[in-house]
Amino acid sequence: MPVQVERRDRVAVLTLDDPPKRNALGLEMVEQIVEAVAAAEADPEVGALVVTGAPPAFCSGADRTNLTQLRVEQGGEPAEVRNIYEGFLSVRDCPLPTVAAVNGFAVGAGFNLAMCCDVILAAESARFEPGFTKIGIHPGGGHTWMLERAVGPHTAAAIALFGEGVDGRRAAEIGLAWRCAPDDSLLDEALMLATRVCELPRDLAIAIKASLREVPWQPSFEAAVTTELDRQKRSFGG
């Protein structure tokens, strides 16, 4: 099974598990990520997700077999390209709080998978590589949008356009990751963070996450106040 799912109390831990391919996102793995995320959403006992990879990598990006086929087809149909996205987009669309425990290389679509989580914890061995330009293709899957929001325009350009890679410590320094952790304690720290949010009522955590996701689209401060007031009222039980 390319995706292993383990319950740690109220936290679902999704581990990409295809070490020979450095946990590359093949179609079977993508399907299993989508299924695992949907199962967590449907289970009222799950309060948060942690996404990580089986050593030695977090995720090396899209499976080269799929990319080669798309090149042969001169890009293929947009729907075919988007199929590669579905795994990390299901994580981004998940209403539950999500934590990426990046324990090695996160490349291309794997970089996207990390950014689709609400919080990134990076191991000292972590390495964030854009990957796209190194194989001569344009970034995809919302890479530039997420990256620019995370680190600002100049740093995003250095990474996405100029191909600069970032290690775990640097990722924490520039705000790409919340913090950098020793390799041997990374998963424990991710679980502690996820367990803490599970102490909130599930509906409250979902509502706060929704508000954070809507912030860029609020037309004004007053609109943000109104949105928060409605959700705050509900948290009072009103």
Buried (B, 14 or more C-beta within 10 A) or exposed (E): EBBBBEEBEBBBBBBBBBEEBBBBBBBEBBBBBBEBBEEBBEEEEBBBBBBBBBBEBBBBBBBBEBBEEBBEEEEBEEEEBEBBBBBBBBBBEBBBBBBBBBBBBBBBBBBBBBBBBBBBBBBBBBBBBBBBBEEEBEBBBBBBEBBBEBBEEEBBBBBBEEEBBBBBEBBBEBEBBBBBBEBEEBBEBBBEBBBEBBEBEBEBBBBBBEBEEEEEEBEEEEEBEEBBEEBBEEEEEE
